Amino acid sequence: MNGILPLWKPKGMTSHDCVIKIRKLFGTKKVGHTGTLDPEVEGVLPICIGKATKIVPFLTDTTKTYQATIYLGATTETEDRHGIIVEKTPIDTVPSMETINHVFNQFKGEITQIPPMYSAVKINGKKLYEYAREGKTIERPTRAVNIHQIQLNPRSIKKEDDGVTFDFLVKCSKGTYIRTLCVDIGKALGYAAHMYDLTRISTGSFEAQHSYTFEQIEQAIKDGNTKHILAPVEKGVDHLDVYEVDQSTSVKILHGQKLEKPQQVLKTDKFRIQFQDQLLAIYQVNPKNAGEIKPVRVFNE
């Protein structure tokens, strides 16, 4: 069984929980997920099965799209609504659509973030949330992420008890913390804030409308009809540029040989090499020799 299962991860499960369940359902240990989602976040989580596990790093590196709800008026220790409130600011006036959009413009493009203490980032071999549970706050290195698109739902702005909520869509690079983005947007608006709700609606080319719940997956297995829910391995790397080779070159590729850099302009740092639409390998320019390309991953099994 080989392919990519576009799972709709439910709330209440970790990404690792999902991997364990898929292993049991499909009867294989070769299963890997493609980007951690917090337990209380639902949405698209492509799961690689069998030979597809070879492309996990490349699918993890794709652009993600989320629907998020921000709460203005209070900040929590976890930066989401499940944490203890650590700061409040009164909301005298509900921010206008124009004001919010003006702030959103400040977050477009490359920005820097500090990973939240309640995250799985490791510092000195220990996860940040482990420090946080011990009551410790430690210095974290900043990271650069890219916000490709951020768009307000203007009809969603509303007063909620002592605060204000509104929804927005954000398309971003891997490693972006939407919780932290919400806190930073709140600061730019002049209020304490946290992420109230989050749903991932796409990962790379995998979208919500073509994802499957565990109930649908279990039914497909029961019916002996798993082929229609598994995408081919190629779909997991279709965001990479492609370089088509001839038959003689394909043999060299499958043996993992380095090649002369092609004259074709390749738009991505890593790229697919194919022969007659069959995925053979992922290559990149050799960092030690700019006139040469070298294999990153070969699919010769």
MARTI-518385 format. One record per residue: x negated, y, z negated of N, C-alpha, C in turn. Coordinates in pm, whole numbers, padded with zeros to 5 digits, always signed. Last residue first. Layout:
BEGIN
XYZXYZXYZ...
***
This chain:
BEGIN
-01307+00200+00571-01261+00075+00512-01124+00039+00565-01403+00445+00640-01444+00331+00722-01401+00198+00664-01394+00745+00614-01283+00650+00599-01309+00528+00687-01617+00942+00427-01597+00861+00548-01488+00759+00520-01685+01264+00317-01610+01142+00289-01585+01069+00422-01886+01424+00411-01843+01442+00273-01768+01317+00228-02159+01413+00643-02033+01360+00590-02011+01397+00443-02283+01712+00808-02304+01590+00730-02172+01543+00671-02429+01892+01083-02314+01861+00996-02336+01726+00929-02668+02150+01155-02633+02009+01141-02506+01995+01054-02781+02393+01138-02753+02342+01272-02705+02199+01272-02843+02448+00877-02723+02512+00933-02688+02463+01072-02941+02252+00636-02972+02267+00778-02847+02319+00848-02851+02235+00384-02997+02240+00400-03040+02259+00545-02578+02211+00403-02632+02330+00338-02783+02345+00351-02428+02107+00695-02532+02069+00600-02592+02195+00535-02083+02158+00718-02216+02199+00763-02316+02163+00655-01892+01855+00670-01920+01995+00645-02057+02029+00704-01621+01615+00718-01759+01662+00729-01769+01809+00688-01436+01333+00669-01441+01475+00637-01589+01513+00640-01330+01087+00917-01413+01138+00808-01384+01285+00782-01128+00987+01086-01250+00910+01062-01325+00955+00938-00799+00963+01181-00889+01029+01088-01008+00939+01058-00702+00953+01515-00729+00873+01394-00832+00945+01308-00676+01091+01752-00582+01124+01643-00599+01037+01518-00909+01005+01887-00774+00968+01935-00672+00979+01821-01086+01065+01609-01099+01003+01740-00962+00951+01779-01186+01340+01399-01089+01242+01448-01131+01186+01583-01278+01498+01108-01328+01445+01235-01236+01331+01276-01190+01796+00935-01161+01658+00972-01234+01621+01100-01405+01999+00728-01315+01977+00842-01300+01828+00870-01488+02270+00513-01485+02126+00537-01384+02101+00647-01442+02538+00573-01575+02493+00531-01592+02343+00551-01253+02613+00870-01259+02574+00729-01398+02520+00696-01275+02668+01140-01228+02774+01052-01235+02740+00903-01519+02626+01383-01437+02558+01282-01404+02656+01171-01578+02645+01719-01567+02727+01599-01470+02657+01502-01789+02415+01887-01652+02455+01851-01652+02535+01720-02038+02314+01895-02022+02453+01940-01883+02506+01905-02133+02116+01606-02062+02137+01732-02052+02285+01767-02451+02028+01486-02334+02112+01465-02264+02140+01598-02543+01688+01515-02569+01827+01554-02440+01907+01537-02486+01481+01225-02476+01513+01367-02516+01658+01391-02549+01198+01016-02548+01343+01036-02548+01369+01186-02342+00906+00975-02460+00974+01025-02440+01126+01030-02157+00715+00884-02196+00824+00796-02318+00902+00842-02052+00535+01048-02174+00492+00980-02231+00605+00893-01850+00676+01162-01813+00568+01069-01933+00509+00997-02005+00839+01332-01929+00897+01221-01898+00791+01116-02094+00660+01522-02192+00727+01436-02124+00784+01311-01848+00603+01638-01925+00495+01575-02028+00553+01479-01778+00847+01748-01697+00794+01638-01770+00682+01565-01947+00876+01961-01973+00958+01843-01895+00904+01723-01823+00702+02138-01961+00675+02097-01997+00754+01971-01568+00823+02174-01581+00691+02112-01723+00665+02062-01570+01177+02078-01553+01065+02171-01585+00933+02100-01377+01382+01845-01500+01328+01902-01469+01214+02000-01237+01682+01727-01215+01557+01797-01345+01510+01862-01198+01838+01432-01298+01825+01538-01281+01687+01600-00981+02061+01258-01008+01928+01314-01109+01936+01428-00942+02215+00933-00959+02221+01078-00999+02083+01129-00706+02123+00680-00844+02135+00727-00848+02140+00879-00451+02064+00627-00488+02205+00612-00632+02230+00657-00423+01794+00638-00386+01867+00759-00408+02018+00747-00475+01611+00445-00587+01697+00485-00553+01779+00609-00247+01467+00404-00310+01528+00287-00426+01619+00321-00186+01352+00642-00107+01468+00601-00170+01540+00482-00349+01126+00658-00382+01245+00738-00308+01370+00692-00219+00927+00516-00335+00992+00455-00366+01124+00526+00142+00960+00555+00010+00907+00592-00103+00988+00528+00379+00936+00284+00321+01010+00396+00184+00951+00430+00638+00732+00181+00493+00752+00178+00446+00825+00303+00901+00681+00220+00870+00780+00117+00719+00807+00106+00923+00485+00411+00977+00616+00445+00948+00722+00339+00813+00257+00290+00741+00323+00399+00792+00464+00425+00974+00131+00107+00881+00233+00056+00811+00309+00168+01197-00050+00084+01190+00054+00187+01098+00168+00142+01310-00236-00083+01201-00277+00004+01175-00178+00115+01492-00153-00265+01544-00183-00132+01436-00233-00036+01322-00101-00478+01424-00206-00493+01476-00250-00357+01187+00119-00374+01112-00005-00403+01209-00122-00413+01398+00301-00363+01328+00264-00239+01250+00134-00257+01458+00325-00635+01558+00269-00544+01494+00222-00414+01227+00447-00730+01263+00314-00780+01365+00246-00690+01248+00690-00592+01134+00601-00567+01168+00458-00611+01477+00801-00704+01475+00771-00561+01362+00674-00526+01386+00828-00969+01505+00748-00941+01508+00707-00793+01177+01006-00944+01147+00868-00984+01267+00777-00954+01230+01197-00640+01237+01178-00784+01202+01032-00817+01033+01328-00376+01120+01223-00427+01114+01214-00579+01033+01590-00123+00977+01520-00238+01080+01423-00295+01111+01768+00068+01065+01637+00114+00995+01560+00002+01171+02003-00056+01280+01933+00011+01241+01796+00064+00919+02094-00154+01022+02042-00245+01126+01957-00173+00637+01985+00051+00737+02080+00002+00847+02012-00077+00309+01975+00152+00414+01897+00086+00510+01994+00016+00095+02113+00248+00209+02098+00339+00322+02013+00280+00006+02242-00061-00036+02224+00077+00086+02217+00168+00281+02206-00243+00137+02182-00256+00086+02152-00116+00569+02383-00364+00490+02322-00257+00344+02308-00299+00697+02455-00594+00782+02420-00480+00702+02370-00359+00693+02422-00934+00606+02421-00816+00688+02373-00697+00839+02636-01166+00862+02521-01078+00766+02531-00961+00884+02769-01490+00799+02752-01372+00834+02625-01298+00964+03023-01735+00995+02900-01662+00908+02893-01538+00833+03224-01877+00954+03165-01933+00989+03032-01865+00526+03344-01972+00597+03270-01868+00716+03199-01930+00532+03663-02144+00492+03523-02129+00570+03461-02015+00420+03981-02279+00496+03896-02187+00448+03752-02195+00427+04321-02383+00389+04183-02412+00476+04094-02323+00403+04586-02137+00477+04504-02233+00404+04373-02263+00312+04733-01921+00312+04796-02053+00383+04716-02161+00265+04625-01680+00394+04696-01694+00405+04765-01829+00027+04500-01735+00026+04607-01635+00156+04689-01638+00121+04306-01915+00030+04411-01962+00029+04530-01867+00273+04148-01734+00336+04218-01846+00251+04332-01898+00067+04048-01577+00169+04135-01516+00240+04215-01623-00060+03893-01771-00131+04007-01713-00036+04103-01642+00134+03697-01821+00085+03781-01931+00020+03908-01875+00152+03583-01564+00269+03648-01625+00227+03742-01738-00106+03477-01537-00059+03579-01443+00060+03655-01502-00099+03283-01733-00187+03398-01751-00148+03511-01658+00085+03110-01610+00109+03162-01745+00028+03289-01767-00045+03040-01380+00071+03128-01367+00109+03186-01503-00369+03015-01304-00280+02994-01418-00164+03093-01408-00518+02860-01028-00448+02980-01077-00358+02942-01194-00628+02636-00916-00689+02688-01037-00624+02813-01094-00586+02714-00568-00596+02616-00677-00661+02684-00798-00413+03021-00479-00518+02919-00465-00515+02823-00582-00057+03079-00420-00190+03106-00476-00287+02992-00452+00240+03248-00417+00161+03153-00339+00015+03180-00372+00527+03299-00604+00384+03326-00590+00318+03211-00516+00830+03466-00667+00762+03359-00594+00616+03396-00583+01005+03547-00970+00923+03581-00854+00864+03455-00793+01257+03685-01186+01198+03573-01112+01110+03624-01000+01271+03831-01513+01290+03838-01369+01213+03724-01304+01396+03957-01827+01340+03851-01743+01359+03885-01596+01338+04129-02129+01382+04137-01990+01319+04020-01915+01453+04118-02476+01357+04128-02368+01421+04144-02232+01628+04062-02673+01536+04172-02699+01438+04194-02585+01857+03939-02452+01839+03963-02596+01748+04084-02617+01763+04031-02149+01783+03905-02221+01753+03928-02369+01850+04196-01855+01821+04209-01997+01855+04077-02065+01708+04115-01534+01819+04126-01629+01769+04134-01772+01646+04053-01201+01606+04138-01314+01725+04153-01409+01725+03917-00975+01703+03838-01096+01671+03924-01219+01734+04054-00744+01863+04030-00810+01847+03960-00945+01474+04053-00645+01529+04175-00706+01659+04155-00782+01223+03852-00686+01364+03833-00655+01438+03949-00720+00902+03948-00558+01007+03960-00659+01142+03919-00602+00616+03777-00464+00740+03840-00418+00848+03833-00524+00299+03738-00347+00377+03748-00470+00499+03833-00439+00041+03557-00189+00172+03621-00178+00236+03627-00316-00214+03482-00262-00186+03505-00121-00055+03582-00102-00439+03532-00493-00294+03541-00483-00261+03579-00339-00710+03341-00595-00654+03424-00489-00502+03416-00488-00957+03368-00857-00850+03297-00787-00791+03393-00684-01244+03330-01051-01181+03404-00941-01076+03316-00875-01266+03324-01406-01268+03254-01278-01197+03339-01174-01468+03376-01700-01364+03417-01605-01376+03332-01479-01527+03155-01976-01575+03224-01857-01457+03262-01766-01430+03220-02312-01412+03142-02190-01464+03221-02070-01498+03184-02655-01518+03263-02533-01506+03172-02411-01234+03047-02859-01371+03058-02814-01379+03138-02684-01055+03003-03146-01053+03074-03019-01197+03095-02977-00907+02743-03341-01026+02815-03294-00999+02885-03161-00723+02570-03441-00714+02710-03483-00832+02794-03439-00720+02329-03334-00799+02342-03457-00798+02485-03510-00588+02375-03106-00516+02300-03209-00590+02300-03342-00794+02498-02961-00677+02576-03002-00601+02506-03114-00967+02285-02906-01013+02395-02991-00893+02471-03049-00791+02150-02737-00838+02084-02858-00894+02186-02958-00758+02319-02525-00643+02301-02614-00681+02227-02743-01010+02300-02400-00974+02422-02472-00856+02400-02567-01198+01999-02447-01089+02073-02383-01045+02191-02469-01551+01973-02443-01427+01965-02520-01320+02051-02455-01796+02019-02325-01746+01883-02329-01615+01864-02403-01825+02298-02330-01915+02213-02410-01857+02073-02431-01501+02320-02230-01614+02402-02271-01699+02317-02366-01262+02241-01981-01359+02193-02080-01470+02295-02104-00916+02302-01950-01052+02340-01912-01148+02298-02023-00657+02262-02014-00743+02144-02013-00885+02174-01967-00521+02501-02253-00542+02449-02118-00643+02335-02126-00475+02725-02451-00399+02601-02437-00406+02556-02291-00628+02946-02389-00680+02851-02486-00605+02718-02479-00635+03018-02032-00573+03023-02165-00632+02919-02259-00907+03154-01844-00821+03039-01874-00763+03049-02015-00888+03467-01712-00952+03394-01821-00860+03278-01856-00926+03566-01368-00845+03521-01481-00936+03461-01588-00937+03803-01105-01007+03720-01203-00912+03686-01317-00831+03791-00760-00825+03845-00895-00907+03756-00986-00783+03860-00421-00866+03793-00521-00858+03866-00654-00437+03930-00344-00576+03911-00308-00653+03840-00418-00235+04121-00569-00251+04053-00441-00399+04043-00405-00193+04271-00790-00235+04133-00811-00251+04055-00681-00091+04512-00724-00222+04512-00790-00279+04371-00804+00163+04456-00638+00062+04489-00537-00079+04488-00595+00301+04435-00879+00270+04314-00802+00159+04339-00700+00339+04705-00940+00246+04625-01020+00206+04498-00945+00529+04766-00745+00405+04843-00750+00298+04765-00829+00735+04594-00817+00664+04571-00690+00532+04646-00686+00813+04717-01059+00760+04580-01059+00682+04553-00932+00905+04966-00963+00796+04959-01060+00731+04822-01060+01116+04888-00795+01002+04962-00739+00880+04954-00832+01294+04773-00974+01236+04690-00869+01111+04757-00812+01227+04899-01308+01294+04899-01179+01224+04805-01081+01252+04768-01639+01170+04813-01525+01246+04802-01393+01474+04896-01874+01449+04783-01786+01368+04831-01665+01353+05058-02160+01410+05073-02027+01375+04952-01942+01262+04952-02400+01352+05068-02401+01427+05081-02269+01171+04681-02558+01205+04718-02420+01307+04831-02425+00901+04645-02790+01041+04677-02760+01058+04717-02614+00690+04365-02810+00700+04507-02775+00846+04536-02740+00512+04133-03014+00637+04180-02955+00623+04328-02917+00307+03845-03052+00318+03990-03034+00452+04022-02969+00329+03577-03087+00218+03643-03157+00223+03796-03143+00544+03303-03111+00531+03444-03073+00422+03510-03156+00433+02980-03027+00471+03073-03133+00447+03216-03087+00549+02831-02713+00453+02865-02817+00509+02961-02920+00721+02798-02508+00716+02690-02606+00619+02719-02720+00706+02988-02312+00812+03003-02413+00811+02896-02520+00350+03060-02281+00480+03020-02228+00582+03021-02342+00118+03122-02408+00149+03202-02290+00276+03153-02219+00069+03017-02653+00048+02928-02538+00073+02996-02405+00137+03222-02822+00000+03168-02829-00032+03078-02711+00326+03477-02646+00313+03358-02732+00169+03306-02727+00475+03799-02643+00366+03712-02602+00358+03595-02698+00763+03982-02537+00695+03899-02637+00587+03815-02572+00854+04139-02331+00897+04173-02467+00829+04093-02575+00955+03963-02044+00890+04082-02098+00945+04109-02238+00905+03662-01890+00981+03726-01999+00899+03843-02050+00936+03533-01561+00857+03602-01662+00950+03664-01766+00951+03246-01371+01030+03344-01445+00943+03402-01555+00857+03132-01043+00830+03158-01184+00929+03257-01241+00787+02899-00808+00894+02989-00850+00877+03008-01000+00482+02859-00617+00563+02842-00738+00679+02941-00740+00252+02684-00418+00358+02785-00423+00450+02754-00541-00099+02643-00349+00022+02603-00420+00123+02719-00417-00347+02528-00120-00267+02638-00172-00140+02583-00237-00578+02258-00215-00485+02330-00128-00413+02445-00200-00739+02085-00352-00795+02215-00317-00700+02301-00232-00617+01843-00367-00616+01926-00487-00656+02069-00454-00689+01743-00122-00550+01782-00141-00535+01868-00266-00956+01688-00172-00922+01781-00065-00778+01829-00076-00960+01499-00380-01025+01630-00399-00984+01734-00294-00806+01279-00256-00757+01355-00372-00826+01491-00387-00881+01109-00058-00864+01250-00019-00810+01336-00135-00895+00856-00163-01019+00916-00114-01004+01064-00082-00643+00768-00209-00713+00828-00323-00845+00893-00280-00558+00634+00013-00533+00779+00009-00603+00845-00108-00589+00367-00032-00697+00437+00038-00680+00589+00035-00369+00385-00307-00457+00303-00225-00569+00383-00163-00205+00700-00318-00201+00557-00348-00293+00482-00253-00157+01016-00465-00229+00936-00365-00238+00791-00410+00110+01228-00502+00038+01118-00566-00027+01033-00456+00196+01568-00529+00159+01457-00442+00073+01355-00517+00432+01718-00686+00304+01663-00729+00270+01544-00638+00659+01976-00719+00590+01891-00622+00453+01850-00676+00820+01990-01047+00792+02029-00909+00709+01930-00832+00818+02142-01376+00859+02042-01279+00819+02087-01139+00661+02177-01688+00677+02229-01552+00720+02115-01461+00597+02072-01930+00727+02138-01919+00751+02203-01783+00332+01966-01889+00447+01878-01915+00583+01944-01893+00165+02124-01610+00197+02117-01753+00321+02031-01774+00001+01947-01357+00116+02031-01391+00143+02014-01539-00302+01910-01178-00229+01899-01304-00113+01997-01312-00343+01753-00879-00336+01886-00941-00246+01883-01063-00286+01502-00768-00359+01603-00690-00345+01743-00748-00343+01165-00900-00262+01285-00872-00350+01396-00816-00389+00828-00784-00443+00952-00839-00354+01070-00806-00442+00481-00791-00344+00590-00787-00408+00714-00848-00506+00182-00797-00562+00288-00713-00457+00397-00690-00378-00017-00925-00452+00077-01010-00503+00196-00930-00044-00128-00849-00183-00102-00810-00247-00001-00904+00238-00152-00849+00152-00265-00879+00009-00248-00833+00420+00047-00826+00362-00002-00701+00265-00119-00723+00498+00088-01094+00600+00070-00991+00543+00006-00865+00252+00123-01225+00339+00011-01261+00440-00018-01150+00158+00356-01101+00078+00234-01099+00164+00111-01127+00358+00535-01172+00346+00496-01031+00262+00368-01018+00302+00562-01446+00430+00505-01403+00424+00458-01258+00048+00679-01438+00067+00549-01505+00196+00482-01457+00109+00922-01309+00017+00826-01247+00037+00687-01307+00271+01041-01502+00328+01007-01371+00240+00905-01299+00092+01085-01707+00207+00997-01731+00265+00949-01598-00066+01277-01581-00123+01144-01607-00013+01042-01636+00102+01494-01585+00063+01440-01455+00006+01298-01472+00351+01439-01842+00225+01493-01794+00196+01434-01657+00698+01514-01870+00592+01418-01840+00466+01492-01801+00880+01718-01904+00861+01625-02014+00756+01520-01991+01034+01744-01582+00989+01805-01707+00974+01696-01813+00916+01539-01304+01018+01592-01395+00955+01662-01516+00782+01588-00985+00752+01561-01125+00860+01620-01214+00848+01443-00708+00906+01558-00777+00888+01530-00926+00582+01325-00501+00666+01310-00620+00722+01444-00664+00500+01208-00219+00532+01343-00266+00634+01336-00381+00248+00987-00186+00385+00992-00236+00414+01134-00287+00054+00880+00072+00072+00988-00024+00220+00997-00059-00103+00553+00109-00029+00671+00152-00016+00772+00041-00085+00200+00110-00167+00320+00123-00082+00437+00170-00085-00119+00000+00000+00000+00000-00089+00124+00000
***
